[in-house]
């Protein structure tokens, strides 16, 4: 038999954590928008294109952030992915990881002409695509739209190539600006989120307290009920033949009422106590529940 990975306490805690997380996501705006540069970049691409099964993605370079962004771009299921790098082996390695095609660095211009989405993340000290070079590429593209995600530092593409018509250039500063706006918006929802967490913590503590006192209350009720039945049975035996059925019913109800009144005090105290641990132990000792457990 497979054993549970968590005990009763952790299981209950996880359940309340899930409830708190769901409430925060649905009742606040803390999860709205993307918070990472790579996810912001892909959101920007989605604003330009409404389909990707006919698009070609070109990856230039092999920076760490570029690999993460490429992972998001792959999720769009583009038609193909081209990868180029000054290191041929690096291009082959990255292409293998993303099911792409490695392109020699010397054929960069040809790849630029074919690409619909360009992800550039080299470590070049100067732009690798100047305005003049890009004009030559655009003359061969036939007017098709291209989105360039330049997340290299310093930049790989000269900013002037952005025209907002056929060429959409988004650099790392643009992406970080959107990211910061998203994070700033999320911060406004932190206080409501913390209040929800506080509410769920209180609910968890109350529920766990009920679970802790439940067995004690059950044993207390069973113990008093057993003693009541013993006394009533002795009384009925002693008065056998001298009681009518109505008398017997009256006695049963009277002892039931007495039992309920006896139990009302300690059970109410357990429900209302802020120091439940010590009170539980006091109830156990006061009613000798430990002894009744041994007898049972």
C-alpha positions as CSV (number, residue, x, y, z in Angstrom):
1,X,0.0,0.0,0.0
2,X,1.4,3.4,-1.0
3,X,1.7,5.7,2.0
4,X,0.6,9.3,1.8
5,X,3.4,11.8,1.4
6,X,1.9,14.2,4.0
7,X,0.2,13.8,7.3
8,X,-3.2,15.1,8.4
9,X,-1.8,18.5,9.4
10,X,0.1,19.1,6.1
11,X,-2.8,17.8,4.0
12,X,-5.2,20.2,5.7
13,X,-2.6,23.1,5.3
14,X,-2.2,22.4,1.6
15,X,-5.9,22.4,1.0
16,X,-6.3,25.8,2.6
17,X,-3.2,27.1,0.7
18,X,-4.8,26.0,-2.6
19,X,-8.1,27.8,-1.6
20,X,-6.1,31.0,-0.7
21,X,-4.2,30.9,-4.0
22,X,-7.4,30.4,-6.0
23,X,-9.2,33.3,-4.1
24,X,-6.2,35.6,-4.7
25,X,-6.2,34.9,-8.4
26,X,-9.9,35.3,-8.8
27,X,-10.6,38.1,-6.3
28,X,-7.6,40.3,-7.0
29,X,-5.7,41.5,-10.1
30,X,-2.4,40.3,-8.8
31,X,-2.0,37.7,-11.6
32,X,-2.9,40.0,-14.5
33,X,-0.2,40.6,-17.1
34,X,3.2,38.9,-17.6
35,X,6.0,39.5,-15.1
36,X,9.0,38.1,-17.0
37,X,10.9,39.7,-19.9
38,X,10.5,36.6,-22.0
39,X,6.7,36.3,-21.5
40,X,6.3,40.0,-22.2
41,X,8.2,39.6,-25.4
42,X,5.9,36.8,-26.6
43,X,2.8,38.8,-25.6
44,X,4.1,41.6,-27.9
45,X,4.4,39.1,-30.8
46,X,0.8,38.0,-30.2
47,X,-0.3,41.6,-30.6
48,X,1.2,41.8,-34.1
49,X,0.4,38.3,-35.5
50,X,-2.8,36.3,-35.0
51,X,-1.4,33.0,-36.3
52,X,2.0,31.3,-36.2
53,X,1.7,28.1,-38.1
54,X,3.0,29.9,-41.2
55,X,5.7,32.0,-39.4
56,X,9.5,31.6,-39.4
57,X,11.4,32.4,-36.2
58,X,15.1,33.4,-36.5
59,X,17.3,33.2,-33.4
60,X,20.5,35.2,-33.4
61,X,23.0,34.4,-30.7
62,X,22.7,32.2,-27.6
63,X,22.2,34.3,-24.5
64,X,20.5,32.8,-21.5
65,X,17.5,35.1,-21.7
66,X,17.3,34.3,-25.4
67,X,16.9,30.6,-24.6
68,X,14.1,31.3,-22.2
69,X,12.3,33.6,-24.7
70,X,12.8,30.9,-27.4
71,X,11.1,28.4,-25.2
72,X,8.1,30.7,-25.1
73,X,8.2,31.3,-28.8
74,X,8.2,27.5,-29.4
75,X,5.0,27.4,-27.5
76,X,3.4,29.3,-30.4
77,X,4.2,26.4,-32.7
78,X,5.8,28.4,-35.6
79,X,6.3,26.8,-39.0
80,X,10.1,26.7,-38.5
81,X,12.9,28.0,-36.4
82,X,16.2,29.1,-37.8
83,X,19.3,29.5,-35.6
84,X,22.5,31.3,-36.4
85,X,25.6,32.0,-34.3
86,X,29.1,33.0,-34.8
87,X,30.0,29.6,-33.4
88,X,28.6,27.0,-35.8
89,X,28.6,24.3,-33.1
90,X,26.6,26.5,-30.8
91,X,24.0,27.1,-33.6
92,X,23.7,23.4,-34.2
93,X,23.3,22.7,-30.4
94,X,20.5,25.3,-30.0
95,X,18.8,24.2,-33.2
96,X,18.8,20.6,-31.9
97,X,17.2,21.7,-28.7
98,X,14.3,23.6,-30.4
99,X,13.9,21.3,-33.4
100,X,15.3,24.1,-35.6
101,X,17.7,24.5,-38.5
102,X,21.2,25.8,-38.0
103,X,22.2,28.6,-40.5
104,X,25.8,29.7,-41.1
105,X,26.6,33.1,-39.7
106,X,27.7,34.2,-43.2
107,X,24.1,33.7,-44.4
108,X,22.5,36.0,-41.8
109,X,21.1,38.4,-44.4
110,X,19.3,35.5,-46.2
111,X,17.8,34.4,-42.8
112,X,16.7,38.0,-42.0
113,X,14.8,38.1,-45.3
114,X,13.0,34.8,-44.5
115,X,12.2,35.6,-40.9
116,X,8.8,36.8,-39.6
117,X,10.0,36.9,-35.9
118,X,13.6,37.7,-35.0
119,X,15.0,37.0,-31.5
120,X,18.5,38.5,-31.1
121,X,20.6,38.1,-28.1
122,X,24.3,38.2,-29.0
123,X,27.1,39.7,-27.0
124,X,28.4,41.9,-29.8
125,X,29.8,45.3,-28.6
126,X,28.2,47.1,-31.7
127,X,24.9,46.6,-33.5
128,X,25.2,43.7,-35.9
129,X,22.3,45.0,-38.0
130,X,22.7,48.7,-38.9
131,X,20.0,50.8,-40.6
132,X,21.8,50.5,-43.9
133,X,22.0,46.7,-43.7
134,X,18.4,46.5,-42.7
135,X,17.3,48.6,-45.7
136,X,19.0,46.1,-48.0
137,X,17.1,43.3,-46.2
138,X,13.8,45.0,-46.5
139,X,14.2,45.5,-50.2
140,X,14.2,41.7,-50.5
141,X,11.3,41.0,-48.1
142,X,8.5,42.1,-50.4
143,X,6.7,44.3,-47.8
144,X,6.0,41.5,-45.2
145,X,5.8,42.4,-41.5
146,X,8.6,41.5,-39.2
147,X,8.8,41.6,-35.4
148,X,12.3,42.0,-33.9
149,X,12.9,41.2,-30.2
150,X,16.3,42.7,-29.5
151,X,17.1,41.6,-26.0
152,X,20.8,42.0,-26.3
153,X,22.9,44.4,-24.2
154,X,24.2,46.4,-25.9
155,X,21.6,46.3,-28.7
156,X,22.0,44.2,-31.8
157,X,19.7,46.3,-34.1
158,X,19.9,50.0,-34.5
159,X,16.7,51.6,-33.1
160,X,16.1,53.7,-36.2
161,X,15.0,50.6,-38.2
162,X,11.7,50.6,-36.3
163,X,8.9,52.1,-38.4
164,X,5.8,50.8,-36.8
165,X,4.5,49.7,-40.1
166,X,6.4,46.8,-41.5
167,X,9.2,46.6,-38.9
168,X,8.4,46.4,-35.2
169,X,11.5,46.6,-33.1
170,X,11.2,45.8,-29.4
171,X,14.4,46.1,-27.3
172,X,15.2,45.1,-23.8
173,X,14.4,48.5,-22.4
174,X,10.9,48.4,-23.9
175,X,10.3,44.9,-22.4
176,X,11.6,45.9,-19.0
177,X,9.4,49.0,-19.0
178,X,6.3,46.8,-19.6
179,X,7.5,44.3,-17.0
180,X,7.9,47.1,-14.4
181,X,4.4,48.4,-15.2
182,X,3.0,45.0,-14.7
183,X,4.8,44.5,-11.4
184,X,3.7,48.0,-10.2
185,X,0.1,47.1,-11.0
186,X,0.5,43.8,-9.1
187,X,1.8,45.6,-6.0
188,X,-1.5,47.5,-5.8
189,X,-3.2,44.1,-5.2
190,X,-0.8,42.9,-2.5
191,X,-2.8,44.2,0.5
192,X,-6.1,42.6,-0.6
193,X,-4.1,39.4,-1.3
194,X,-2.5,39.5,2.2
195,X,-6.0,40.0,3.7
196,X,-7.2,36.8,1.9
197,X,-4.2,34.9,3.2
198,X,-5.0,36.1,6.7
199,X,-8.6,35.0,6.4
200,X,-7.6,31.6,5.2
201,X,-5.0,31.3,8.0
202,X,-7.8,32.0,10.5
203,X,-10.1,29.5,8.9
204,X,-7.3,26.9,8.9
205,X,-6.6,27.4,12.6
206,X,-10.3,27.2,13.4
207,X,-10.7,24.0,11.4
208,X,-7.6,22.4,12.8
209,X,-8.7,23.4,16.3
210,X,-12.1,21.7,15.7
211,X,-10.3,18.6,14.5
212,X,-8.1,18.6,17.7
213,X,-11.0,19.0,20.1
214,X,-13.4,16.8,18.1
215,X,-12.1,13.5,19.5
216,X,-12.0,14.9,23.1
217,X,-15.5,16.1,22.8
218,X,-16.6,12.7,21.4
219,X,-14.9,10.8,24.2
220,X,-16.3,13.1,26.8
221,X,-19.8,12.7,25.3
222,X,-19.5,8.9,25.1
223,X,-18.1,8.7,28.7
224,X,-20.9,10.8,30.2
225,X,-23.5,9.0,28.1
226,X,-22.2,5.6,29.3
227,X,-22.3,6.7,32.9
228,X,-25.9,8.1,32.4
229,X,-27.0,4.8,31.0
230,X,-25.5,2.8,33.9
231,X,-27.2,5.0,36.5
232,X,-30.6,4.9,34.7
233,X,-30.3,1.1,34.3
234,X,-29.6,0.8,38.1
235,X,-32.5,3.0,38.9
236,X,-34.9,1.2,36.6
237,X,-33.8,-2.1,38.2
238,X,-34.3,-0.8,41.7
239,X,-37.8,0.6,40.9
240,X,-38.8,-2.3,38.7
241,X,-42.6,-2.9,38.9
242,X,-43.2,0.5,40.5
243,X,-42.9,2.7,37.4
244,X,-45.3,3.2,34.6
245,X,-44.1,3.5,31.0
246,X,-44.7,7.3,31.3
247,X,-42.6,7.4,34.4
248,X,-39.8,5.6,32.7
249,X,-39.9,8.0,29.7
250,X,-39.9,11.0,32.1
251,X,-36.8,9.6,33.9
252,X,-35.0,9.0,30.6
253,X,-35.7,12.5,29.4
254,X,-34.7,14.0,32.7
255,X,-31.3,12.3,32.7
256,X,-30.7,13.2,29.0
257,X,-31.4,16.8,29.9
258,X,-29.1,16.6,32.9
259,X,-26.3,15.1,30.6
260,X,-26.7,17.9,28.0
261,X,-26.5,20.6,30.7
262,X,-23.4,19.0,32.2
263,X,-21.7,18.8,28.8
264,X,-22.7,22.3,27.6
265,X,-20.2,24.1,29.8
266,X,-17.0,22.3,28.9
267,X,-17.9,21.9,25.2
268,X,-18.7,25.6,24.9
269,X,-15.5,26.5,26.7
270,X,-13.5,24.4,24.2
271,X,-15.3,26.1,21.3
272,X,-14.5,29.6,22.6
273,X,-11.1,29.2,24.3
274,X,-8.1,31.0,22.8
275,X,-5.8,28.6,24.8
276,X,-7.3,25.4,23.6
277,X,-4.3,23.2,24.2
278,X,-4.2,23.6,27.9
279,X,-8.0,23.5,28.2
280,X,-8.2,20.2,26.3
281,X,-5.7,18.7,28.7
282,X,-7.7,20.1,31.6
283,X,-10.9,18.6,30.3
284,X,-9.2,15.2,29.9
285,X,-8.0,15.3,33.5
286,X,-11.2,16.8,35.0
287,X,-13.4,14.1,33.4
288,X,-10.6,11.4,33.6
289,X,-11.0,10.7,29.9
290,X,-7.6,8.9,29.9
291,X,-8.9,6.4,32.4
292,X,-12.1,5.8,30.4
293,X,-10.0,5.2,27.3
294,X,-8.1,2.5,29.2
295,X,-11.3,0.9,30.3
296,X,-12.7,0.9,26.8
